[in-house]
Amino acid sequence: KAEARAKLGIARQIKVVLFVGNLVVEKSIADLLRAFAALSRPDTFLYIVGDGEMRVELRNLADGLGLRETCIFVGHRPHSEIPVWLSAADCLVLSSTSEGLGTILIEAMMCRVPVVATAVGGIPEIVKNGVTGYLVPPRDSTSLAKAIATVLDGDCTEIVNQAEALA
């Protein structure tokens, strides 16, 4: 984690919540932004890796929620760089309202990063709530915030071990 953060210029002492994907309606990133704002933790940053049609709208929402300093829109990164981002994270969040398999979840598990995701599509086949990660209902920013806080505040060693074995 320290090596990945050094490579990306991320401070060691902060908590990192990560989203990786296309910035499209189906990813429900607006719900993630609302959840992150509800956390109200100045020691925690949200990094959004990806690009898409909703970038400007999401940046405006983040600013409106008071997240200008703690929500970083990284933009598109080459796939070869994604493992570095995952290794730097304390938590990966996938807040989709519609999703096939959610391969980023498997990649996160392989990098030993705890995951929080919505229980849609094929995600519940990968993430077993409380065993290999945390599942929340779609479009529920309150539950999303609680699950993120659980990961950031707890010891996720057993979840990470179970997830890595599954991945």
C-alpha positions as CSV (number, residue, x, y, z in Angstrom):
1,K,0.0,0.0,0.0
2,A,2.8,2.4,0.9
3,E,4.6,1.8,-2.4
4,A,1.4,2.3,-4.4
5,R,0.5,5.5,-2.6
6,A,4.0,6.8,-3.1
7,K,3.8,6.0,-6.8
8,L,0.4,7.9,-7.1
9,G,1.4,10.8,-4.8
10,I,-1.2,9.9,-2.1
11,A,-0.4,10.6,1.5
12,R,0.1,7.5,3.7
13,Q,-2.0,8.8,6.7
14,I,-5.3,9.3,4.8
15,K,-8.1,6.8,4.1
16,V,-8.8,6.1,0.5
17,V,-12.2,5.2,-0.9
18,L,-11.9,4.2,-4.6
19,F,-14.3,4.0,-7.5
20,V,-13.1,2.6,-10.9
21,G,-15.3,2.6,-13.9
22,N,-17.2,4.5,-16.5
23,L,-18.9,7.7,-15.4
24,V,-22.4,6.7,-16.6
25,V,-25.9,6.7,-15.1
26,E,-25.9,3.0,-14.4
27,K,-22.9,3.3,-12.1
28,S,-24.9,5.5,-9.8
29,I,-21.9,7.5,-8.8
30,A,-24.2,10.3,-7.5
31,D,-25.3,7.9,-4.8
32,L,-21.6,7.3,-3.9
33,L,-21.0,11.0,-3.7
34,R,-24.0,11.5,-1.4
35,A,-22.8,8.5,0.8
36,F,-19.2,9.9,0.9
37,A,-20.5,13.4,1.9
38,A,-22.5,11.8,4.7
39,L,-19.4,10.2,6.1
40,S,-18.0,13.7,6.8
41,R,-14.5,12.5,7.4
42,P,-11.7,15.0,6.6
43,D,-9.1,12.2,6.8
44,T,-10.8,10.3,4.0
45,F,-10.6,11.0,0.3
46,L,-12.7,9.6,-2.6
47,Y,-10.8,8.9,-5.8
48,I,-12.9,8.4,-8.9
49,V,-10.9,6.7,-11.7
50,G,-12.6,6.8,-15.0
51,D,-14.3,9.1,-17.5
52,G,-17.6,9.4,-19.2
53,E,-20.6,11.4,-20.1
54,M,-21.4,12.3,-16.5
55,R,-18.0,13.7,-15.6
56,V,-19.1,17.4,-15.5
57,E,-22.4,16.7,-13.8
58,L,-20.7,14.5,-11.1
59,R,-18.0,17.1,-10.5
60,N,-20.6,19.8,-10.0
61,L,-22.5,17.5,-7.6
62,A,-19.3,16.8,-5.6
63,D,-18.6,20.5,-5.4
64,G,-22.2,21.2,-4.3
65,L,-21.9,18.5,-1.6
66,G,-18.8,20.3,-0.2
67,L,-16.4,17.6,-1.5
68,R,-14.1,19.9,-3.6
69,E,-11.1,19.1,-1.4
70,T,-11.8,15.4,-0.7
71,C,-13.2,14.0,-4.0
72,I,-10.5,13.6,-6.7
73,F,-11.6,13.0,-10.3
74,V,-8.6,11.2,-11.7
75,G,-9.9,10.6,-15.2
76,H,-9.2,7.7,-17.5
77,R,-6.2,5.6,-16.6
78,P,-4.7,2.7,-18.6
79,H,-5.8,-0.7,-17.4
80,S,-2.2,-1.6,-16.5
81,E,-2.3,1.2,-13.8
82,I,-5.5,0.0,-12.1
83,P,-3.8,-2.5,-9.8
84,V,-1.7,0.3,-8.4
85,W,-4.8,2.3,-7.7
86,L,-6.4,-0.7,-6.0
87,S,-3.3,-1.4,-3.9
88,A,-3.4,2.2,-2.7
89,A,-7.1,2.0,-1.6
90,D,-8.6,1.2,1.8
91,C,-12.0,0.4,0.2
92,L,-13.4,-0.1,-3.4
93,V,-17.0,0.9,-3.9
94,L,-19.2,-0.1,-6.8
95,S,-22.6,1.6,-6.5
96,S,-24.2,0.4,-9.7
97,T,-28.0,0.1,-10.3
98,S,-27.3,-2.3,-13.1
99,E,-24.2,-4.5,-13.5
100,G,-23.1,-7.7,-15.2
101,L,-20.3,-9.4,-13.3
102,G,-18.4,-6.3,-11.9
103,T,-14.9,-7.5,-12.7
104,I,-13.4,-4.6,-10.8
105,L,-14.6,-6.4,-7.7
106,I,-12.6,-9.5,-8.5
107,E,-9.5,-7.3,-9.3
108,A,-9.9,-5.6,-5.9
109,M,-10.2,-8.9,-4.1
110,M,-7.0,-10.1,-5.8
111,C,-5.3,-6.9,-4.5
112,R,-6.7,-7.6,-1.0
113,V,-8.9,-4.5,-1.0
114,P,-12.2,-4.7,0.9
115,V,-15.2,-4.1,-1.3
116,V,-18.6,-2.4,-0.9
117,A,-21.1,-3.0,-3.7
118,T,-24.8,-2.9,-4.5
119,A,-26.7,-6.2,-4.7
120,V,-27.5,-6.0,-8.4
121,G,-26.9,-8.2,-11.4
122,G,-24.1,-10.7,-10.9
123,I,-22.5,-8.9,-8.0
124,P,-24.1,-11.1,-5.2
125,E,-22.4,-14.1,-6.9
126,I,-19.0,-12.5,-6.2
127,V,-19.7,-10.6,-3.0
128,K,-21.1,-12.5,0.0
129,N,-22.3,-9.9,2.5
130,G,-20.1,-9.8,5.6
131,V,-18.0,-12.7,4.2
132,T,-16.2,-11.5,1.1
133,G,-17.3,-7.8,1.2
134,Y,-20.4,-5.8,1.9
135,L,-23.6,-5.6,-0.1
136,V,-26.1,-2.8,0.1
137,P,-29.4,-2.1,-1.8
138,P,-29.1,0.0,-4.9
139,R,-29.8,3.8,-4.7
140,D,-29.4,3.7,-0.9
141,S,-26.7,6.2,0.0
142,T,-27.4,5.8,3.7
143,S,-26.6,2.1,3.6
144,L,-23.7,2.7,1.3
145,A,-22.2,5.2,3.8
146,K,-22.6,2.8,6.7
147,A,-20.9,0.0,4.8
148,I,-18.0,2.2,3.8
149,A,-17.6,3.4,7.4
150,T,-17.7,-0.3,8.5
151,V,-14.8,-1.0,6.2
152,L,-12.8,2.1,7.1
153,D,-13.3,1.6,10.9
154,G,-12.9,-2.1,11.2
155,D,-10.5,-4.9,10.8
156,C,-11.3,-6.5,7.4
157,T,-8.5,-9.1,7.5
158,E,-10.9,-12.1,7.5
159,I,-13.1,-10.6,4.7
160,V,-10.0,-9.8,2.6
161,N,-8.7,-13.4,3.2
162,Q,-12.1,-14.9,2.2
163,A,-12.4,-12.6,-0.8
164,E,-8.8,-13.4,-2.0
165,A,-9.5,-17.1,-1.8
166,L,-12.7,-16.7,-3.9
167,A,-11.1,-14.5,-6.5
